[in-house]
C-alpha cells in the first residue's frame, strides 16, 4: 500500500476503487466512421491502456443526433454504438479496470451543419458567439432554437435511453455532463436561460431540467452508478458568464443531491483566472466539500503533488486527470514510481487515427 493518498484504495457504499486516480472525460474525436461508432480496436485499446486508473470516465458521448456538436465524437443512442461500446467495456474489464460513460448534449454549442440545416436546441434563443468545429472547419455559432416543452421532454427521454444503452453496453455507471457550458449548464445559467416558464427564472426552475434528467436516468440505472459533473465558476468560456445567482444555483443543486445516493459528484476548479469576477469562487473543492456528504471528485490543474494534497487535506476523495492521461497511459504507475511524465502532443488531441492516441509508450522498467 502506497503512502501517497492518491494511490490508496477508495471504498464507499457505491464505489470500490483500487486507487483514487480517475481518468477524466476528454473529447478525442476518433469515431470518424459512419454512425460515429466506437470500436474495440481503437477506443477499446485506448481505454484498456489506461485501465490501471481507479476509474475511467469516457469522453462525452452524445445521447441523440440532436445532441451532437463536434465532428467524430461517439454516441450512445444507436444499436451499433451500443455494440461498439460493449467491445470497449469488455477490454477495460478484462484488464481489471472500471469505466463510466459520460452522457452529453452540447445544446447551443453546435451548428446547423450537424442538424440538416436545423438550428441547435438551447434553453433560450441566445447565441453564445463562439466557434463550432464542423465537418467543414470552424464556423461561427448561430442563435439557437429555444426548446419547447416537448423538446425538453424528448431530451429527457433521450438521456434515459442513452443510460439504458450504457447499461446494455456493460458500463459500470454513467456520468451526467452538467458542466462546461453545455446544455444542462445552459439551463442553470441566468445569462443563457431567459425562460419565463417552469424551466427559467428562479434557481429552482433553472435546476429543474437537470433533476428531471437525473430522475429519468434513475429509471434505468441505480443511483449508486450515477455521477454528475459541474463547473460552478466557469466564466468567459462557451458564452458562459457568471452573475450573482450562479454560485447560489450550484449551492442549491449540490446540496439537493444529498437527497440522492449517487456514485459521486465531479467538480472542476476554475478553468481560468476568475479572481476579478465578483461572483466567482476560486476554491471549488473547499467550498463544496462541507456542503456535500457523498463522494467528491475534483478536476482541473492537478499534478501528483496537488492531487495528494487535496485528498490529504480532506477536500476531495478522488482526483481526475485529463491531459496527463493523454500522454501517460500508465499514469498510476508513474505516480507510484514518482517518475517523469511524458508530454502530450496538442496537435493530435482531435485528429483521426492512432497517432497521439494509442501510441504513447509506458515507462521502461528502468524508469520505475
Secondary structure, 3 states (H helix, E strand, C coil): CCCCHHHCCEECCCCEECCCEEECCCCCCCCCCCCCCCCHHHHHHHHHHCCCCCEEEEEEEECCHHHCCCCCCCECCCHHHHHHHHHHHHHHHHCCCCEEEEEECCCCCCCHHHCCCCCCEECCCCCCCCEEEECCEEEECCCCEECCHHHHHHHHHHHHHHHHHHHHCCCCEEEEECCCCCHHHHHHCCCCCCCCCCCCCCHHHHHHHHHHHHHHHCCCCCHHHEEEEECCCCCCECCECCCCCHHHHHHHHHHHHHHCCCCEEEEECCCCCCCCCCCCCCCHHHHHHCCCCCCEEEECCCCHHHHHHHHHCCCCCEEEECHHHHHCCCHHHHHHHCCCCCCCCHHHCCCCCCCCCCCCCCCCCCCC
